[in-house]
Amino acid sequence: MNRRVAIQSGLLAGLGSTALAVGPSQAADAQEGDQRAVAAALHDIDSTLQQQAENLNAHWQVVRRVQEQQRTFLKSSHHYPEFIEVGARVWEGLIEWHVREEQTLNVTRAADGRYVMAFMFTTLLLRPDLDDNYVSIGFDNGRVR
């Protein structure tokens, strides 16, 4: 018997004894456990992706609310409104949107002390005294409140 035959027969004997020692039921249990682990990992990935999508949609919902008011004003007067007043939560959401989308953020204080933010062709006025989710209708300089 040469060395190659001895090594091969030893390996085959070892594999055969391992397969007999594990048995079919233990192998099936191990496979079922692996499938559960994969399913749990896929569920975690799905949950993470859904949470990220919800966060992204939350930022865009604030933008859409302001854009709806801009669009309404545009349809009636054929130009964008000069001003829209917004509540604190909308204001913060728009700041976060600018940061997330890497847009230039232009926030200053007006002469009367109110905070103003340029958003597209409209100036947004912070109204912390109103509801946090408040978005006013658009208006021009002649109708400043």
DSSP file (Angstrom, degrees, kcal/mol; ACC not computed):
  #  RESIDUE AA STRUCTURE BP1 BP2  ACC     N-H-->O    O-->H-N    N-H-->O    O-->H-N    TCO  KAPPA ALPHA  PHI   PSI    X-CA   Y-CA   Z-CA
    1    1 A M              0   0    0      0, 0.0     2,-0.1     0, 0.0     0, 0.0   0.000 360.0 360.0 360.0 129.5    0.0    0.0    0.0
    2    2 A N     >  -     0   0    0      1,-0.1     4,-1.8     4,-0.0     5,-0.2  -0.377 360.0-102.5 -91.3 175.0    1.4    3.3   -1.0
    3    3 A R  H  > S+     0   0    0      1,-0.2     4,-2.2     2,-0.2     5,-0.2   0.865 116.7  55.2 -66.4 -37.9    1.2    6.6    0.9
    4    4 A R  H  > S+     0   0    0      1,-0.2     4,-2.4     2,-0.2    -1,-0.2   0.915 108.7  47.5 -62.8 -44.6   -1.5    8.1   -1.4
    5    5 A V  H  > S+     0   0    0      1,-0.2     4,-2.4     2,-0.2    -1,-0.2   0.884 111.0  52.2 -64.9 -39.2   -3.9    5.2   -0.9
    6    6 A A  H  X S+     0   0    0     -4,-1.8     4,-1.7     2,-0.2    -2,-0.2   0.909 111.5  45.6 -65.3 -42.4   -3.4    5.2    2.9
    7    7 A I  H  X S+     0   0    0     -4,-2.2     4,-2.4     2,-0.2    -2,-0.2   0.933 114.1  48.5 -67.7 -44.9   -4.2    8.9    3.1
    8    8 A Q  H  X S+     0   0    0     -4,-2.4     4,-2.5     1,-0.2     5,-0.2   0.908 111.7  48.5 -63.1 -42.0   -7.2    8.7    0.9
    9    9 A S  H  X S+     0   0    0     -4,-2.4     4,-2.1     1,-0.2    -1,-0.2   0.863 111.1  51.5 -67.8 -33.7   -8.6    5.7    2.8
   10   10 A G  H  X S+     0   0    0     -4,-1.7     4,-2.1    -5,-0.2    -2,-0.2   0.904 111.1  47.4 -67.9 -41.1   -8.1    7.5    6.1
   11   11 A L  H  X S+     0   0    0     -4,-2.4     4,-2.6     2,-0.2     5,-0.2   0.922 112.8  48.5 -65.3 -44.1   -9.9   10.6    4.9
   12   12 A L  H  X S+     0   0    0     -4,-2.5     4,-2.4     1,-0.2    -2,-0.2   0.898 111.1  50.2 -64.4 -39.5  -12.8    8.6    3.5
   13   13 A A  H  X S+     0   0    0     -4,-2.1     4,-2.1    -5,-0.2    -1,-0.2   0.901 111.3  49.6 -64.9 -39.3  -13.1    6.6    6.7
   14   14 A G  H  X S+     0   0    0     -4,-2.1     4,-1.9     2,-0.2    -2,-0.2   0.910 111.7  47.4 -66.3 -42.6  -13.1    9.8    8.7
   15   15 A L  H  X S+     0   0    0     -4,-2.6     4,-2.5     1,-0.2     5,-0.2   0.900 111.5  51.4 -64.8 -40.6  -15.8   11.4    6.6
   16   16 A G  H  X S+     0   0    0     -4,-2.4     4,-2.0     1,-0.2    -2,-0.2   0.905 110.6  47.4 -63.9 -41.6  -17.9    8.3    6.8
   17   17 A S  H  X S+     0   0    0     -4,-2.1     4,-2.0     2,-0.2    -1,-0.2   0.853 111.6  51.2 -70.7 -32.5  -17.7    8.2   10.5
   18   18 A T  H  X S+     0   0    0     -4,-1.9     4,-2.3     2,-0.2     5,-0.2   0.924 110.2  49.0 -68.2 -43.8  -18.6   11.9   10.9
   19   19 A A  H  X S+     0   0    0     -4,-2.5     4,-1.9     1,-0.2    -2,-0.2   0.885 113.4  47.1 -63.3 -37.7  -21.6   11.5    8.6
   20   20 A L  H  < S+     0   0    0     -4,-2.0    -1,-0.2    -5,-0.2    -2,-0.2   0.866 111.3  51.6 -70.5 -34.8  -22.7    8.5   10.7
   21   21 A A  H  < S+     0   0    0     -4,-2.0    -2,-0.2     1,-0.2    -1,-0.2   0.881 111.7  45.8 -70.1 -38.0  -22.1   10.4   13.9
   22   22 A V  H  X S-     0   0    0     -4,-2.3     4,-0.6    -5,-0.1    -2,-0.2   0.944  94.9-163.6 -72.0 -48.1  -24.2   13.5   12.9
   23   23 A G  H  X  -     0   0    0     -4,-1.9     4,-1.7    -5,-0.2     5,-0.1   0.169  34.1 -82.2  79.3 158.9  -27.1   11.5   11.5
   24   24 A P  H  > S+     0   0    0      0, 0.0     4,-2.1     0, 0.0     5,-0.1   0.841 124.3  53.6 -68.5 -34.5  -29.9   12.8    9.3
   25   25 A S  H  > S+     0   0    0      2,-0.2     4,-2.1     1,-0.2     5,-0.1   0.895 110.0  47.4 -70.7 -37.9  -32.1   14.4   12.0
   26   26 A Q  H  X S+     0   0    0     -4,-0.6     4,-2.3     2,-0.2    -1,-0.2   0.883 111.4  51.3 -69.1 -36.6  -29.2   16.5   13.3
   27   27 A A  H  X S+     0   0    0     -4,-1.7     4,-2.1     2,-0.2    -2,-0.2   0.899 110.4  49.0 -65.0 -40.2  -28.3   17.6    9.8
   28   28 A A  H  X S+     0   0    0     -4,-2.1     4,-2.4     2,-0.2    -2,-0.2   0.889 110.8  50.7 -66.5 -39.2  -31.9   18.6    9.2
   29   29 A D  H  X S+     0   0    0     -4,-2.1     4,-2.3     2,-0.2    -2,-0.2   0.908 110.3  49.5 -63.8 -41.4  -32.0   20.5   12.5
   30   30 A A  H  X S+     0   0    0     -4,-2.3     4,-2.0     2,-0.2    -2,-0.2   0.902 111.8  48.3 -64.0 -41.1  -28.7   22.3   11.5
   31   31 A Q  H  X S+     0   0    0     -4,-2.1     4,-2.2     2,-0.2    -2,-0.2   0.903 111.1  50.3 -66.3 -41.1  -30.1   23.2    8.1
   32   32 A E  H  X S+     0   0    0     -4,-2.4     4,-2.1     1,-0.2    -2,-0.2   0.887 109.8  51.4 -64.5 -39.0  -33.4   24.5    9.7
   33   33 A G  H  X S+     0   0    0     -4,-2.3     4,-2.2     2,-0.2    -1,-0.2   0.892 109.1  50.5 -63.8 -40.2  -31.4   26.6   12.1
   34   34 A D  H  X S+     0   0    0     -4,-2.0     4,-2.3     2,-0.2    -2,-0.2   0.900 109.2  51.2 -63.4 -40.7  -29.4   28.1    9.2
   35   35 A Q  H  X S+     0   0    0     -4,-2.2     4,-2.5     1,-0.2    -2,-0.2   0.887 109.4  50.3 -65.1 -38.7  -32.6   28.9    7.4
   36   36 A R  H  X S+     0   0    0     -4,-2.1     4,-2.6     2,-0.2    -1,-0.2   0.906 109.9  50.6 -64.9 -41.1  -34.0   30.7   10.5
   37   37 A A  H  X S+     0   0    0     -4,-2.2     4,-2.2     2,-0.2    -2,-0.2   0.906 111.7  47.4 -63.7 -41.2  -30.8   32.7   10.8
   38   38 A V  H  X S+     0   0    0     -4,-2.3     4,-2.5     2,-0.2    -2,-0.2   0.918 112.2  50.0 -65.8 -42.8  -31.0   33.8    7.2
   39   39 A A  H  X S+     0   0    0     -4,-2.5     4,-2.2     1,-0.2    -2,-0.2   0.903 111.2  49.0 -62.8 -41.5  -34.7   34.7    7.5
   40   40 A A  H  X S+     0   0    0     -4,-2.6     4,-2.2     2,-0.2    -1,-0.2   0.903 111.2  49.8 -64.9 -41.1  -34.0   36.7   10.6
   41   41 A A  H  X S+     0   0    0     -4,-2.2     4,-2.1     2,-0.2    -2,-0.2   0.906 111.3  48.8 -64.7 -41.4  -31.1   38.5    8.9
   42   42 A L  H  X S+     0   0    0     -4,-2.5     4,-2.5     2,-0.2    -1,-0.2   0.885 110.0  52.1 -64.7 -38.6  -33.4   39.3    5.9
   43   43 A H  H  X S+     0   0    0     -4,-2.2     4,-2.5     2,-0.2    -2,-0.2   0.910 109.1  50.0 -63.4 -42.3  -36.1   40.6    8.2
   44   44 A D  H  X S+     0   0    0     -4,-2.2     4,-2.2     2,-0.2    -2,-0.2   0.903 111.2  48.7 -63.0 -41.5  -33.6   42.9    9.9
   45   45 A I  H  X S+     0   0    0     -4,-2.1     4,-2.3     2,-0.2    -2,-0.2   0.920 111.6  49.6 -64.1 -43.6  -32.4   44.2    6.5
   46   46 A D  H  X S+     0   0    0     -4,-2.5     4,-2.4     1,-0.2    -2,-0.2   0.913 110.8  49.6 -62.3 -43.5  -36.0   44.8    5.4
   47   47 A S  H  X S+     0   0    0     -4,-2.5     4,-2.3     1,-0.2    -1,-0.2   0.906 110.9  49.7 -61.9 -42.6  -36.8   46.7    8.7
   48   48 A T  H  X S+     0   0    0     -4,-2.2     4,-2.2     1,-0.2    -1,-0.2   0.915 111.6  48.2 -63.6 -43.5  -33.8   48.9    8.3
   49   49 A L  H  X S+     0   0    0     -4,-2.3     4,-2.2     2,-0.2    -2,-0.2   0.894 111.6  49.8 -65.5 -39.8  -34.6   49.8    4.7
   50   50 A Q  H  X S+     0   0    0     -4,-2.4     4,-2.3     2,-0.2    -1,-0.2   0.899 110.3  50.4 -64.9 -40.2  -38.2   50.5    5.6
   51   51 A Q  H  X S+     0   0    0     -4,-2.3     4,-2.2     2,-0.2    -2,-0.2   0.907 110.9  48.7 -64.6 -41.7  -37.1   52.8    8.5
   52   52 A Q  H  X S+     0   0    0     -4,-2.2     4,-2.3     2,-0.2    -1,-0.2   0.893 111.1  50.5 -64.9 -39.4  -34.7   54.7    6.2
   53   53 A A  H  X S+     0   0    0     -4,-2.2     4,-2.6     2,-0.2    -2,-0.2   0.893 109.8  50.4 -65.6 -39.5  -37.5   55.1    3.6
   54   54 A E  H  X S+     0   0    0     -4,-2.3     4,-2.2     2,-0.2    -2,-0.2   0.903 110.5  49.6 -65.1 -40.8  -39.9   56.4    6.2
   55   55 A N  H  X S+     0   0    0     -4,-2.2     4,-1.6     2,-0.2    -2,-0.2   0.914 112.5  47.5 -63.4 -42.5  -37.3   59.0    7.4
   56   56 A L  H  X S+     0   0    0     -4,-2.3     4,-2.0     1,-0.2    -2,-0.2   0.920 111.9  49.6 -64.5 -43.7  -36.6   60.1    3.9
   57   57 A N  H  X S+     0   0    0     -4,-2.6     4,-2.3     1,-0.2    -1,-0.2   0.858 105.2  58.4 -64.5 -34.7  -40.4   60.4    3.2
   58   58 A A  H  X S+     0   0    0     -4,-2.2     4,-1.2     2,-0.2    -1,-0.2   0.908 107.7  46.5 -61.6 -41.5  -40.8   62.4    6.4
   59   59 A H  H  X S+     0   0    0     -4,-1.6     4,-1.4     1,-0.2    -1,-0.2   0.912 114.1  47.4 -65.9 -41.6  -38.3   65.0    5.1
   60   60 A W  H  X S+     0   0    0     -4,-2.0     4,-2.7     1,-0.2    -2,-0.2   0.802 102.5  63.5 -72.3 -27.7  -40.0   65.1    1.7
   61   61 A Q  H  X S+     0   0    0     -4,-2.3     4,-2.0     2,-0.2    -1,-0.2   0.894 102.9  49.6 -63.0 -38.8  -43.5   65.5    3.1
   62   62 A V  H  X S+     0   0    0     -4,-1.2     4,-1.7    -3,-0.2    -1,-0.2   0.926 111.9  48.0 -64.2 -44.3  -42.5   68.8    4.7
   63   63 A V  H  X S+     0   0    0     -4,-1.4     4,-2.6     1,-0.2    -2,-0.2   0.916 110.1  52.5 -62.1 -43.4  -41.1   70.0    1.4
   64   64 A R  H  X S+     0   0    0     -4,-2.7     4,-2.4     1,-0.2    -1,-0.2   0.874 105.1  55.2 -62.9 -37.6  -44.3   68.8   -0.5
   65   65 A R  H  X S+     0   0    0     -4,-2.0     4,-1.4     2,-0.2    -1,-0.2   0.919 111.7  43.3 -63.1 -42.6  -46.5   70.7    1.9
   66   66 A V  H  X S+     0   0    0     -4,-1.7     4,-2.1     1,-0.2    -2,-0.2   0.912 112.9  52.7 -68.1 -41.7  -44.7   74.0    1.2
   67   67 A Q  H  X S+     0   0    0     -4,-2.6     4,-2.9     1,-0.2    -2,-0.2   0.849 103.6  57.7 -63.9 -33.7  -44.6   73.2   -2.5
   68   68 A E  H  X S+     0   0    0     -4,-2.4     4,-2.4     2,-0.2    -1,-0.2   0.923 107.8  46.7 -61.4 -43.2  -48.4   72.6   -2.6
   69   69 A Q  H  X S+     0   0    0     -4,-1.4     4,-2.1     2,-0.2    69,-0.4   0.886 112.6  50.1 -66.7 -37.8  -48.9   76.2   -1.2
   70   70 A Q  H  X S+     0   0    0     -4,-2.1     4,-2.6     2,-0.2    -2,-0.2   0.926 111.4  48.5 -63.1 -43.9  -46.4   77.5   -3.8
   71   71 A R  H  X S+     0   0    0     -4,-2.9     4,-2.3     2,-0.2    -2,-0.2   0.897 109.8  51.7 -64.8 -41.3  -48.2   75.7   -6.6
   72   72 A T  H  X S+     0   0    0     -4,-2.4     4,-1.5     1,-0.2    -1,-0.2   0.933 113.4  44.3 -60.4 -46.6  -51.6   76.9   -5.5
   73   73 A F  H  X S+     0   0    0     -4,-2.1     4,-2.5     1,-0.2     6,-0.4   0.902 111.1  54.7 -64.8 -41.0  -50.4   80.5   -5.4
   74   74 A L  H  X S+     0   0    0     -4,-2.6     4,-2.1     1,-0.2    -2,-0.2   0.891 106.7  51.1 -59.9 -41.5  -48.6   80.1   -8.8
   75   75 A K  H  < S+     0   0    0     -4,-2.3    -1,-0.2     1,-0.2    -2,-0.2   0.864 116.2  40.5 -66.1 -35.2  -51.9   78.9  -10.4
   76   76 A S  H  < S+     0   0    0     -4,-1.5    -2,-0.2    -5,-0.2    -1,-0.2   0.812 131.9  20.6 -86.2 -28.9  -53.8   81.8   -9.2
   77   77 A S  H  < S-     0   0    0     -4,-2.5    -3,-0.2     2,-0.3    -2,-0.2   0.454  94.7-123.0-121.3  -2.4  -51.3   84.7   -9.7
   78   78 A H  S  < S+     0   0    0     -4,-2.1     2,-0.3    -5,-0.3    -4,-0.2   0.702  85.1  70.4  65.7  22.4  -48.9   83.2  -12.3
   79   79 A H  S    S-     0   0    0     -6,-0.4    -2,-0.3    -9,-0.1    -1,-0.1  -0.973  90.2 -92.0-156.2 161.2  -45.8   83.7  -10.0
   80   80 A Y        -     0   0    0     -2,-0.3   -10,-0.1     1,-0.1    -9,-0.1  -0.394  50.0-100.2 -72.3 151.6  -44.5   82.2   -6.8
   81   81 A P        -     0   0    0      0, 0.0    59,-0.2     0, 0.0    42,-0.1  -0.387  18.0-138.6 -69.8 150.6  -45.5   83.7   -3.5
   82   82 A E  S    S+     0   0    0     57,-0.4    41,-2.8     1,-0.2     2,-0.3   0.868  83.6  22.1 -73.2 -36.4  -43.0   86.1   -1.9
   83   83 A F  E     +aB 123 139A   0     56,-2.7    56,-2.3    39,-0.2     2,-0.3  -0.962  51.7 178.8-136.9 148.1  -43.7   84.6    1.6
   84   84 A I  E     -a  124   0A   0     39,-1.6    41,-2.4    -2,-0.3     2,-0.3  -0.963  24.7-138.9-140.9 132.5  -45.1   81.6    3.3
   85   85 A E  E     -a  125   0A   0     52,-0.4    51,-3.0    -2,-0.3     2,-0.3  -0.732  24.0-174.4 -92.0 141.2  -45.3   81.3    7.1
   86   86 A V  E     -aC 126 135A   0     39,-2.7    41,-3.1    -2,-0.3    49,-0.2  -0.951  21.2-117.0-135.4 153.7  -44.4   78.0    8.7
   87   87 A G     >  -     0   0    0     47,-2.5     4,-2.5    -2,-0.3    45,-0.2  -0.237  40.6 -95.1 -80.2 175.2  -44.4   76.4   12.2
   88   88 A A  H  > S+     0   0    0     42,-0.4     4,-2.6    39,-0.3     5,-0.2   0.875 121.5  49.2 -64.3 -41.6  -41.4   75.3   14.1
   89   89 A R  H  > S+     0   0    0     43,-0.7     4,-2.4     2,-0.2    -1,-0.2   0.899 113.0  47.5 -68.1 -39.0  -41.5   71.6   13.1
   90   90 A V  H  > S+     0   0    0     42,-1.7     4,-2.3     2,-0.2    -2,-0.2   0.922 111.9  51.8 -64.8 -43.6  -41.9   72.4    9.4
   91   91 A W  H  X S+     0   0    0     -4,-2.5     4,-2.0    41,-0.3    -2,-0.2   0.940 112.2  44.9 -56.4 -50.7  -39.0   74.9    9.8
   92   92 A E  H  X S+     0   0    0     -4,-2.6     4,-2.6     1,-0.2    -1,-0.2   0.885 111.1  54.0 -63.5 -39.1  -36.8   72.3   11.3
   93   93 A G  H  X S+     0   0    0     -4,-2.4     4,-2.2     1,-0.2    -1,-0.2   0.880 108.1  49.7 -62.5 -38.2  -37.8   69.7    8.8
   94   94 A L  H  X S+     0   0    0     -4,-2.3     4,-2.4     2,-0.2    -1,-0.2   0.866 109.5  51.2 -70.2 -35.3  -36.8   72.1    5.9
   95   95 A I  H  X S+     0   0    0     -4,-2.0     4,-2.2     2,-0.2    -2,-0.2   0.944 111.7  47.5 -63.8 -46.3  -33.4   72.7    7.5
   96   96 A E  H  X S+     0   0    0     -4,-2.6     4,-3.0     1,-0.2     5,-0.2   0.885 110.1  53.3 -61.4 -38.4  -32.9   68.9    7.8
   97   97 A W  H  X S+     0   0    0     -4,-2.2     4,-2.8     2,-0.2     6,-0.2   0.928 107.8  50.2 -62.2 -45.2  -34.0   68.5    4.2
   98   98 A H  H  <>S+     0   0    0     -4,-2.4     5,-2.7     1,-0.2     4,-0.3   0.920 114.4  44.7 -58.6 -43.9  -31.4   71.1    3.1
   99   99 A V  H ><5S+     0   0    0     -4,-2.2     3,-1.0     3,-0.2    -2,-0.2   0.942 115.0  46.9 -66.1 -47.6  -28.7   69.3    5.0
  100  100 A R  H 3<5S+     0   0    0     -4,-3.0    -2,-0.2     1,-0.3    -1,-0.2   0.897 117.9  41.4 -62.6 -41.6  -29.7   65.9    3.8
  101  101 A E  T 3<5S-     0   0    0     -4,-2.8    -1,-0.3    -5,-0.2    -2,-0.2   0.384 109.7-123.1 -89.3   4.4  -30.0   66.9    0.1
  102  102 A E  T < 5 +     0   0    0     -3,-1.0     2,-0.3    -4,-0.3    -3,-0.2   0.882  56.5 155.6  55.2  43.7  -26.9   69.0    0.4
  103  103 A Q      < -     0   0    0     -5,-2.7     2,-0.3    -6,-0.2    -1,-0.2  -0.695  53.7 -93.2 -95.8 152.7  -28.7   72.2   -0.7
  104  104 A T        -     0   0    0     -2,-0.3     2,-0.6     1,-0.1    -1,-0.1  -0.489  39.2-146.6 -66.4 128.1  -27.5   75.7    0.2
  105  105 A L        -     0   0    0     -2,-0.3     2,-0.6    -7,-0.0    14,-0.1  -0.881  16.0-175.3-102.9 120.1  -29.2   76.8    3.3
  106  106 A N        +     0   0    0     -2,-0.6    12,-2.1    12,-0.5     2,-0.4  -0.862  15.7 159.2-119.5  94.7  -29.9   80.5    3.5
  107  107 A V  E     +D  117   0A   0     -2,-0.6     2,-0.2    10,-0.2    10,-0.2  -0.968   8.4 148.7-119.5 129.5  -31.3   81.4    6.9
  108  108 A T  E     -D  116   0A   0      8,-2.5     8,-2.9    -2,-0.4     2,-0.4  -0.799  44.2 -98.6-141.8-176.4  -31.2   85.0    8.3
  109  109 A R  E     -D  115   0A   0     -2,-0.2     6,-0.2     6,-0.2     5,-0.1  -0.941  32.8-134.8-112.0 136.2  -33.1   87.4   10.5
  110  110 A A    >   -     0   0    0      4,-3.4     3,-1.9    -2,-0.4     6,-0.0  -0.268  34.1 -96.2 -78.6 172.6  -35.4   90.0    9.0
  111  111 A A  T 3  S+     0   0    0      1,-0.3    -1,-0.1     2,-0.1    -2,-0.0   0.809 126.1  55.8 -60.9 -30.3  -35.5   93.6   10.2
  112  112 A D  T 3  S-     0   0    0      2,-0.1    -1,-0.3     1,-0.0    -2,-0.0   0.417 122.4-105.6 -85.1   3.9  -38.4   92.8   12.5
  113  113 A G  S <  S+     0   0    0     -3,-1.9     2,-0.2     1,-0.3    -2,-0.1   0.338  76.4 133.1  94.5  -7.0  -36.4   90.0   14.2
  114  114 A R        -     0   0    0     -5,-0.1    -4,-3.4     1,-0.1    -1,-0.3  -0.493  60.1-113.0 -79.5 149.5  -38.2   87.1   12.6
  115  115 A Y  E     -D  109   0A   0     11,-0.2    11,-2.3    -6,-0.2     2,-0.3  -0.620  35.8-170.4 -79.4 137.8  -36.2   84.2   11.2
  116  116 A V  E     -DE 108 125A   0     -8,-2.9    -8,-2.5    -2,-0.3     2,-0.4  -0.962   8.7-166.5-131.0 148.7  -36.5   83.8    7.4
  117  117 A M  E     -DE 107 124A   0      7,-2.1     7,-3.6    -2,-0.3     2,-0.5  -0.999  20.9-129.5-136.3 132.4  -35.3   81.1    5.0
  118  118 A A  E     + E   0 123A   0    -12,-2.1   -12,-0.5    -2,-0.4     2,-0.4  -0.700  29.6 175.8 -79.7 128.0  -35.0   81.2    1.3
  119  119 A F  E >   - E   0 122A   0      3,-3.2     3,-2.1    -2,-0.5     2,-0.3  -0.907  60.5 -54.9-137.6 107.6  -36.8   78.2   -0.3
  120  120 A M  T 3  S-     0   0    0     -2,-0.4    -2,-0.0     1,-0.3     0, 0.0  -0.479 120.3 -22.1  58.7-117.6  -36.9   78.0   -4.0
  121  121 A F  T 3  S+     0   0    0     -2,-0.3     2,-0.3    -3,-0.1    -1,-0.3   0.202 126.0  80.0-105.1  14.8  -38.5   81.4   -5.1
  122  122 A T  E <  S- E   0 119A   0     -3,-2.1    -3,-3.2    16,-0.0     2,-0.6  -0.904  70.8-133.5-125.8 147.9  -40.2   82.0   -1.8
  123  123 A T  E     -aE  83 118A   0    -41,-2.8   -39,-1.6    -2,-0.3     2,-0.4  -0.901  22.8-147.6 -99.7 124.6  -39.1   83.3    1.6
  124  124 A L  E     -aE  84 117A   0     -7,-3.6    -7,-2.1    -2,-0.6     2,-0.5  -0.770   6.4-152.7 -93.2 136.1  -40.3   81.2    4.5
  125  125 A L  E     -aE  85 116A   0    -41,-2.4   -39,-2.7    -2,-0.4     2,-0.4  -0.933  15.1-129.0-110.0 126.0  -41.1   83.0    7.8
  126  126 A L  E     -a   86   0A   0    -11,-2.3   -11,-0.2    -2,-0.5   -39,-0.2  -0.600  22.9-175.6 -75.2 128.0  -40.8   81.1   11.0
  127  127 A R    >   +     0   0    0    -41,-3.1     3,-1.5    -2,-0.4   -39,-0.3  -0.750  10.9 169.2-123.1  82.0  -43.9   81.4   13.2
  128  128 A P  T 3  S+     0   0    0      0, 0.0    -1,-0.1     0, 0.0   -40,-0.1   0.672  73.6  67.9 -69.0 -14.6  -43.1   79.6   16.5
  129  129 A D  T 3  S+     0   0    0     -3,-0.1     2,-0.1     2,-0.1     3,-0.1   0.629  96.1  65.3 -78.8 -13.1  -46.3   81.1   18.0
  130  130 A L  S <  S-     0   0    0     -3,-1.5   -42,-0.4     1,-0.2   -44,-0.0  -0.419 107.8 -56.7 -99.8 179.0  -48.5   78.9   15.7
  131  131 A D    >   -     0   0    0     -2,-0.1     3,-2.0     1,-0.1    -1,-0.2  -0.223  49.8-120.4 -55.5 142.7  -48.9   75.2   15.5
  132  132 A D  T 3  S+     0   0    0      1,-0.3   -42,-1.7   -45,-0.2   -43,-0.7   0.805 113.4  44.5 -57.3 -31.7  -45.6   73.3   14.9
  133  133 A N  T 3  S+     0   0    0    -44,-0.2    -1,-0.3   -45,-0.1     2,-0.1   0.202  85.6 137.0 -98.8  15.3  -46.9   71.8   11.6
  134  134 A Y    <   +     0   0    0     -3,-2.0   -47,-2.5    -7,-0.1     2,-0.4  -0.393  25.8 176.0 -69.4 134.8  -48.4   75.1   10.3
  135  135 A V  B     -C   86   0A   0    -49,-0.2   -49,-0.2    -2,-0.1     3,-0.1  -0.945  18.2-151.3-136.0 116.3  -48.0   76.1    6.7
  136  136 A S        -     0   0    0    -51,-3.0     2,-0.2    -2,-0.4   -67,-0.1  -0.212  27.1 -92.2 -78.9 172.2  -49.8   79.2    5.6
  137  137 A I        -     0   0    0      1,-0.1   -52,-0.4   -53,-0.1    -1,-0.1  -0.514  54.8 -94.4 -74.3 156.3  -51.1   80.1    2.2
  138  138 A G        +     0   0    0    -69,-0.4     2,-0.3    -2,-0.2   -54,-0.2  -0.398  49.6 176.1 -72.4 150.1  -48.6   82.0    0.1
  139  139 A F  B     -B   83   0A   0    -56,-2.3   -56,-2.7    -2,-0.1   -57,-0.4  -0.981  22.8-122.2-151.3 161.6  -48.8   85.8    0.0
  140  140 A D    >   -     0   0    0     -2,-0.3     3,-2.1   -58,-0.2   -60,-0.0  -0.444  42.5 -89.1-100.0 175.6  -46.9   88.8   -1.4
  141  141 A N  G >  S+     0   0    0      1,-0.3     3,-1.4     2,-0.2    -1,-0.0   0.786 120.8  64.1 -57.5 -32.9  -45.3   91.8    0.3
  142  142 A G  G 3  S+     0   0    0      1,-0.3    -1,-0.3     0, 0.0    -3,-0.0   0.686 106.5  44.9 -66.3 -16.9  -48.5   93.8    0.2
  143  143 A R  G <  S+     0   0    0     -3,-2.1    -1,-0.3     2,-0.0    -2,-0.2   0.018  75.0 152.2-117.4  27.1  -50.2   91.3    2.5
  144  144 A V    <         0   0    0     -3,-1.4    -3,-0.1     1,-0.2    -4,-0.0  -0.363 360.0 360.0 -61.0 134.6  -47.5   90.8    5.1
  145  145 A R              0   0    0     -2,-0.0    -1,-0.2     0, 0.0    -2,-0.0   0.436 360.0 360.0 -87.9 360.0  -49.1   89.8    8.4
